[in-house]
Amino acid sequence: MYDKLNKVEKIIFDVLAVSLVLFYSYSAVLRPAATQYHRGIYVIITYVLVFLTYKSKPMLLRAVDYILILLSIFTVGYWILNFQVINYRTGAETPFDMAVAVVGVLIGIEVARRVVGVVFVILGTVLLLYGVYGNYMPDLFAHAGDTFPAVCTSIFYKSDGVFGIMANVLATYVILFVLFGAFLNRSGAQRFFIDFPLAAVGHRIGGPAKVSVIASALIGSISGSAIANPVSTGTFTIPMMKKAGFRPHIAGGIEPAASIAGMFMPPIMGAGGFIMAELTGMPYSHIMLVAIFPAIMYVFSVFVMVHYEAKKHNIRGEKSEHSAMSILKTEWYYTLPLIVITVLMLMGYSPGYSAIIGIVSCIVISWFHKETRIDLKGFVEASRGGTENSLKIGATVGVIGIIIGVLTYSGLVLTFADIVIELAGGSLVMTIFLIALASLVLGMGVPVTAAYLITAVVAVPALIHLGVNEIAAHMIVYWLSQDSNITPPVCIAAFAGATIAKANMWRTAFAAFKFAKFLYLGPFLFGYVPAFSLNGSAMDIVKAFILIIIGTWAYSYFLSFIWFRPLMGIFKKAPVN
């Protein structure tokens, strides 16, 4: 997108990207900004950059883009500058307040349309209509309703709307960790995260696929995207798998299945972990501790299934020129930024502060090699790359505000839990199945992080009512929110893998679905095994972990169906009477 901008637009983009880095670095390390500036500046910059980069295709409409940029600055700026005054007159907003809110809400919808697509817009529009015409709905979903300007006013100004949870999480955590990922990549570390597993397991049975699993888990935890991961690491690992003997659709399916692991893997966990910390009020360090073992089990499951898939066809990789130990000895410092971030957060420092120190450490290690040095030009490039990557999730803030705002405004948040429990007949199994279905449907048109937030707001109370502890309930929803990446019919991550593998999209999608099966086991473990979320005594947790490791291997071995071939051979050899 950036490359399509003219010279002046590129300068504007770079200035705003660097400003974003500097402002939120200052806010995280030195002096926290006031709420209206902390959230508002992020939203303004995101909206401006979306209209700048996601251009209207007819050139005549380019003028409209600049008008929308000015309106974005005006509406969000109005909220920032009048933050306290508007709060004082809540419920008695002026006609001008309401007009600004209507324009601000509509701009948020347009921003999402340009980046995310029409389906998300339709969802936001349906919720807006529900907010206005709720009195015409069936009794189960009915509410008083209100005028369109009044609903928009509630969405735009109240703390659970446009500038609510999503805006706060994005401005506080996500933008800094997306930038961290960009700086880490610019430092040359990504190469290490591929070279090391390649040397360690690349020559063994299914070596290239095992490299994909390990590398994708490591890099995915930093990139925060199960879709971006196949596009980045997959360009290297998928051809390598095909060369070793994996069928194209299998190679294309392994990469997205492995990439899902990055969404569960600390220290970053995509944006989901930060949203979870915000919703639960728990320290992010605790979220990390709960997440680490389940994430490892997911990686282990895919690893085992890949091993037996390769064993069926006797597929081995080629031995690397360098040993894993020699690579670790010469390039160990690439792990420092991740170690720094993890240690700081476990010591109790804020995620934002940890991310900034992590960025500084990336700059330091980049100077170990001349070609990767992050000088002033490199700083601008990394800031640009991170900011551009952040737009994909940042563009959802307006519509997410609509959805959460209307759900709260209508009271559906309070009644949804009762609806789910009634439909499931009080069964935890059925409740998890219903949440899985809702996440899958929602994820077809909504980024998975947004799907998690929306589903969590309404579904977590139902799980807690059925006896699941709060953190486990959120983990259930978060894990299930990832299913649309690899579960047909949409499965964008799987389709990305198919494109690189030059394989049939549907065969690739079902292959990804096959290798990611632990994605569906994990939520039941969270629901039925409290120790899986570190809820219980130390002995209970240790015993549960041992049994889960054994069970995960057995589960993955069974689903590999390698045991089926000897059985077929026995039946074939059996004499016919």
Steps between C-alpha positions, in 0.01 A plus 500: 500500500777743596676454166191629316508835679641814338802680646303739723273220626806286584643785706169540686486124565855486632453806723184353651661155542803642682273727707299193601816323619633801689170599661414155631860437604493820705159406642612147593837587653494858629153644550165333425277716282150597607226259386369722219848553351612140557208352306411791274841554341520133409155510337577824310829372360345163407206661320723746313742230387218269387350769277850588382605146407174319421412735217173533310556325168344765274754784502217753499401376846848564641376843608237321711780315681654831607160630612462184712848559644396851606170373645690228692730761652204724583270238658764318706665833584163629621473199734854559629464874561151478650552175693426636847221735391315222315534269802343768721197533271446127437135449415460866409723523192453795267375457140855578387641226728257256342583610144872447566425155646298396193783605265761332723311168507448501122869575442592201721283278280668628183847445648412136575348451153822605330728275701294206625223470243127519452398216734630688804313810386178302465544369854551853634201629303275220627599582859429869440154414368448274799589791728243723329217251439542268800139551602390308189710191582366176655460513876819303560712771332276805535600832658361853503687624190574866428564748222799451271681815626443393862643152439802650319552744787512215750742303280734793432523661844448227761788295637375171349478632143747617234754617758437207734676168564629443147644850462667476841655158431621608156655822630642349819634166381447399140663788317816471711532125453428522127777759482723271707440222245595734217822608675587138585451403135710798388780391736543172309360276774241334275778320315622349826151370586510300177868402488510359854208254468623411150834393644340331803231285335516574127681174417271269699177323398269774374779748569380790280148473644639497854700811414174661388329409829776639723578809290133592459435469872796727578444759229120487532521594867674819389309585182163453669336377181421146393445632147820700467706208625436260207575787266837573668647170628292299254684642201805312629358196682226394254733461197744319730226256608396439140860434399535243781197305373192645672203534266422863417171518692661336805791747494256787456286371791780442751620862490167669598430228759840572654445877475200477732746409777637853490162634611527302824873530559633755752643754531273681252210263407372725226275768649273251677704473818492876551124514449468214747703692759279806445173305531602294804702764682778243547870584446622407154781302661237265646334464157841401361557236767158346438551503123847348474426129565187482282695674221782247528246217490352641180847515341575149629177367349571644154862380530391141576244495219756636255750235614263214430383656174863501383560150637214364287683616187860470634571871448828641633665836464856593413770558757584867555847633428524620860412325824230635726757554774731704275208721389396547862858590600537761225145642486363451855466876547196502269304344787583791734202725407252221575682412824506867602126543441408178680720566803383860537132404487552216748677751728185711498587771249219611270471337155543842339823573688625148423424544129696827484803346671458207258513743205815659641659154532409430135683817396803394708528149351445634148843665520674161528484472120553788258218397264235493778593818688201711601624854441272801449384366163448152647305650790263672259464182293422285805254761629335507159475121475360460850247780453385360165453155658300652786240647263345159435386466860480873579245554223249288692485735800196695374281200418611313814387808689162477327459131582606520866319830547169370362526170689548695823244769411233240419566287807568193284830448682303420813245269335726317253644272767149387593419440131813285448441299819138440399595388148773271639269356762754583770761275337858629496581283195212649300588849619857459368361366171267801469787741572714319241222539244451869585876566476522320167210695350620830644857434388387469139463875481686632802874483590553227758605745773180692449304173496652410837410835656143497373439137597670538839278790603186289460620137543738510797218566752326182379816292554558650846139422590570134415794490743796582276753738661528843335843464338413152366172638359690769312755246375217283365360791302845618387605157375171451315528846344795369298300225328392714204868523394520130420144369499307493169321672338693828546839407658704790361828376651455160331424669167818706537695174548327349195601799286868462591488120459315534166254242631126449493353741755241262642740206537745737671226632730402152613868409548545807725182404686642150552836612643340762728269258682638589844336838446170325578631286785655792688168674585362181657816462709457860620137426580538167677857503637551804730874423530535565124452869585718476816196481728581251777780381725855454370462122516168511311659715229806272465287185476266663248791619285656151489170339405430769238844452338437126470141560388606757239746256347233225495241741358736618224620146424142380465403788270804437280342162407843343458369208705232438238734371231626194692139412578409519134796278422376238750152501345646465152712201602218326685399175321160490340293193604 
